[in-house]
Amino acid sequence: MQDILFDFISKYISLTEDEKNAIVSLDLFRSVKKGTTLLREGQKSQDCYFVLKGCIRKYYIIDGEEKTTAFYTEMDALTPHCVINKAPSEYFIGCVEDSILTVSNSDMEAEINGKFPKFEIMCRIMSEELLAKQQINFDEYKTSSPEQRYLNLIQNRPDLIQRVPQHQLASYLGIKPQSLSRLRARILEKKS
């Protein structure tokens, strides 16, 4: 798994053997079973996640109903808001599939950034890319109909259709599972 991480990092910076060894020494890698809750509403945490394999999701429970706001799959990073603002989490993070993650915290990151300053540059570039991607996703969500959101999902993240339970996918799209079924049928009918 470390080779997958090193390949990803090499898209941003080149790594020396010392840097690779420093990363390995942090003991970042975790195998997590499907259904595991990584973070609960009201819980404080310092853990940041990077998905090497699998799928995790971020969701709220509002009036007893789960509202999925994001899915994170291979090569996606997630730093929960509660890590940044040092307050209890307002949402849950759970594993949709058996997953292999790196789990780090700000102390580990400070240690690596102190020894190897180029990691800080990489993190800044990744943060800028993530912010831009999230802004685009937010704008698309706010300006599109459920059908357009579903068609965007098919085009941009088709793997989620097979990987994620329908009720979670419907929640992510902002509709009920029954509406998703009707929407899929309508789209199939148009193609016929």
Secondary structure, 3 states (H helix, E strand, C coil): CHHHHHHHHCCCCCCCHHHHHHHHHCCCEEEECCCCEEECCCCCCCCEEEEEECCEEEEEEECCEEEEEEEECCCCEECCHHHHHCCCCCCEEEECCCEEEEEECHHHHHHHHHHCCHHHHHHHHHHHHHHHHHHHHHHHHHHCCHHHHHHHHHHHCCHHHHHCCHHHHHHHHCCCHHHHHHHHHHHHHHHC
